[in-house]
């Protein structure tokens, strides 16, 4: 049984969803987080790193230390180690609203001994990591990060569409509509209805 880590930016999330007000973007980000956490909690102990005031069901909330995604993941991994949570540690971005427990188990199962498995986004960034040990983690996020993570040790890429397809824009949301989790689907419908009004 793996341990799951989900970094979440809170009010800073989804700033690239063009032509949407802050409240609508936040509602969508919260819905995506809820779907990701539901999939994670079905697989194993889950640690969500988020700003104060974020509500998560089925997960342990870890305060965001500031300093970006790498710092957030590090503090959650440290919390998981202190809690004695089982390996591997699977880090899942909060903007993967199509992810299922099966996807997460496939990523965890692909982790080579002493290494990591990863799912890269289409743009070469990193959407999810499975680490054989918390000490493998380095804060390498950003453009081209998937290749940098692969260089950390024995690695394996997992080509699962639900881990590759993240949501950064309204077009992404529309393209993925048939596979969205229930919370994101409801939030997307509300956004669409608001835009049509």
C-alpha positions as CSV (number, residue, x, y, z in Angstrom):
1,X,0.0,0.0,0.0
2,X,1.6,3.3,-1.1
3,X,1.5,6.7,0.6
4,X,0.1,9.6,-1.4
5,X,1.2,13.3,-1.3
6,X,-0.8,16.0,-2.9
7,X,0.5,19.6,-3.1
8,X,-2.2,22.2,-3.5
9,X,-1.7,26.0,-4.1
10,X,-5.1,27.1,-2.8
11,X,-6.0,30.6,-4.0
12,X,-3.0,30.7,-6.3
13,X,-4.2,27.7,-8.2
14,X,-5.3,27.7,-11.8
15,X,-4.4,31.3,-12.6
16,X,-4.1,30.3,-16.3
17,X,-7.9,29.5,-16.6
18,X,-8.5,32.5,-18.8
19,X,-11.6,34.7,-18.6
20,X,-12.7,33.2,-15.3
21,X,-13.1,35.2,-12.1
22,X,-11.1,34.3,-9.0
23,X,-14.1,32.6,-7.2
24,X,-14.8,30.4,-10.2
25,X,-11.2,29.4,-10.6
26,X,-11.0,28.6,-6.9
27,X,-14.2,26.5,-7.0
28,X,-12.7,24.5,-9.9
29,X,-9.4,24.1,-8.2
30,X,-11.1,22.9,-5.0
31,X,-13.2,20.4,-7.0
32,X,-10.2,19.0,-8.8
33,X,-8.4,18.6,-5.4
34,X,-11.4,16.8,-4.0
35,X,-11.4,14.3,-6.9
36,X,-7.6,13.7,-6.6
37,X,-7.8,13.2,-2.9
38,X,-10.7,10.8,-3.2
39,X,-8.7,8.7,-5.6
40,X,-5.6,8.9,-3.3
41,X,-7.5,8.0,-0.1
42,X,-8.8,4.9,-1.8
43,X,-5.2,3.7,-2.3
44,X,-3.4,4.6,0.9
45,X,-2.6,7.2,3.6
46,X,-2.8,10.6,2.0
47,X,-1.1,13.9,3.0
48,X,-2.3,17.1,1.4
49,X,-0.1,20.2,1.6
50,X,-2.2,23.3,1.4
51,X,-2.6,26.8,2.8
52,X,-4.5,27.2,6.1
53,X,-8.3,26.9,5.8
54,X,-8.4,24.3,2.9
55,X,-10.7,21.5,3.8
56,X,-9.8,17.9,2.8
57,X,-11.8,14.8,3.5
58,X,-9.9,11.5,4.0
59,X,-6.4,13.0,4.2
60,X,-4.0,14.6,6.7
61,X,-3.6,18.3,6.1
62,X,0.0,19.6,6.2
63,X,0.6,23.3,6.3
64,X,2.2,24.8,3.2
65,X,5.6,26.2,4.2
66,X,5.7,28.6,1.2
67,X,8.5,28.5,-1.3
68,X,6.7,26.6,-4.1
69,X,5.8,23.1,-5.1
70,X,9.2,21.6,-4.2
71,X,9.1,22.9,-0.6
72,X,5.5,21.7,-0.3
73,X,6.3,18.2,-1.4
74,X,9.3,18.0,0.9
75,X,7.3,19.0,4.0
76,X,4.7,16.4,3.2
77,X,7.2,13.7,2.6
78,X,8.8,14.5,5.9
79,X,5.4,14.2,7.6
80,X,4.9,10.9,5.9
81,X,8.3,9.6,7.1
82,X,7.6,10.8,10.7
83,X,4.2,9.1,10.6
84,X,5.8,5.8,9.5
85,X,3.7,5.8,6.3
86,X,4.4,2.9,3.9
87,X,6.6,3.1,0.8
88,X,6.5,3.9,-2.1
89,X,5.6,7.6,-1.8
90,X,3.4,8.8,-4.6
91,X,3.3,12.5,-5.3
92,X,0.3,13.6,-7.3
93,X,-0.5,17.1,-8.6
94,X,-3.9,18.5,-7.6
95,X,-4.8,19.3,-11.2
96,X,-5.3,15.7,-12.4
97,X,-9.1,15.4,-12.1
98,X,-9.3,12.3,-14.2
99,X,-7.0,10.2,-12.0
100,X,-8.3,6.9,-10.6
101,X,-7.1,4.6,-7.8
102,X,-6.0,2.2,-10.6
103,X,-3.8,4.8,-12.2
104,X,-2.1,5.5,-8.8
105,X,-1.5,1.8,-8.1
106,X,0.0,1.4,-11.6
107,X,2.4,4.3,-10.9
108,X,3.3,2.9,-7.5
109,X,3.8,-0.6,-8.9
110,X,6.1,0.7,-11.6
111,X,8.6,2.1,-9.1
112,X,12.0,0.4,-9.6
113,X,14.1,-0.7,-6.6
114,X,16.0,2.4,-5.3
115,X,14.4,4.6,-8.0
116,X,11.3,6.3,-9.2
117,X,8.4,6.1,-11.6
118,X,6.9,9.2,-13.1
119,X,4.1,10.5,-15.3
120,X,5.0,13.5,-17.4
121,X,2.6,16.1,-18.8
122,X,2.5,16.7,-22.5
123,X,4.7,19.8,-22.0
124,X,7.5,17.8,-20.3
125,X,6.7,18.9,-16.8
126,X,6.0,16.3,-14.0
127,X,2.5,15.5,-13.0
128,X,3.2,12.5,-10.7
129,X,6.1,10.8,-9.1
130,X,6.4,7.5,-7.2
131,X,9.5,7.4,-5.0
132,X,11.1,4.2,-3.6
133,X,12.5,6.4,-0.8
134,X,11.7,10.0,0.4
135,X,15.4,10.8,0.2
136,X,15.3,10.5,-3.6
137,X,13.1,13.7,-3.9
138,X,14.7,16.9,-5.2
139,X,12.7,20.1,-6.0
140,X,13.2,19.9,-9.7
141,X,9.7,21.1,-10.9
142,X,9.3,23.4,-13.8
143,X,9.8,23.2,-17.6
144,X,11.6,20.0,-18.6
145,X,11.4,18.6,-15.1
146,X,10.4,15.1,-16.2
147,X,13.9,14.5,-17.7
148,X,15.6,15.9,-14.6
149,X,13.6,13.6,-12.4
150,X,14.5,10.6,-14.6
151,X,18.1,11.4,-14.1
152,X,17.9,11.0,-10.3
153,X,18.2,7.3,-10.4
154,X,16.7,4.2,-11.9
155,X,13.5,5.4,-13.4
156,X,10.4,4.3,-15.4
157,X,7.8,6.4,-17.2
158,X,4.2,5.5,-16.9
159,X,2.1,6.5,-19.9
160,X,-1.3,6.6,-18.2
161,X,-3.6,9.2,-19.9
162,X,-5.3,10.1,-16.6
163,X,-1.9,11.0,-15.1
164,X,-0.7,12.8,-18.3
165,X,-3.7,15.0,-18.8
166,X,-3.7,17.9,-16.4
167,X,-6.0,20.9,-16.4
168,X,-4.4,24.3,-17.0
169,X,-7.0,25.9,-19.3
170,X,-10.7,25.9,-20.1
171,X,-9.8,24.0,-23.3
172,X,-8.2,21.3,-21.2
173,X,-11.4,21.1,-19.1
174,X,-13.6,20.7,-22.1
175,X,-11.3,18.2,-23.8
176,X,-11.3,16.0,-20.7
177,X,-15.0,16.3,-19.9
178,X,-15.9,12.6,-20.4
179,X,-13.2,11.5,-17.9
180,X,-13.5,14.1,-15.2
181,X,-14.1,13.1,-11.6
182,X,-17.5,13.8,-10.2
183,X,-16.6,17.0,-8.2
184,X,-14.8,18.5,-11.2
185,X,-17.6,17.6,-13.6
186,X,-20.1,19.4,-11.3
187,X,-17.8,22.4,-11.0
188,X,-17.3,22.5,-14.8
189,X,-21.1,22.4,-15.4
190,X,-21.5,25.3,-13.0
191,X,-18.8,27.3,-14.8
192,X,-20.4,26.6,-18.1
193,X,-23.8,27.6,-16.9
194,X,-22.4,30.8,-15.4
195,X,-20.6,31.6,-18.7
196,X,-23.8,31.0,-20.7
197,X,-26.0,33.2,-18.4
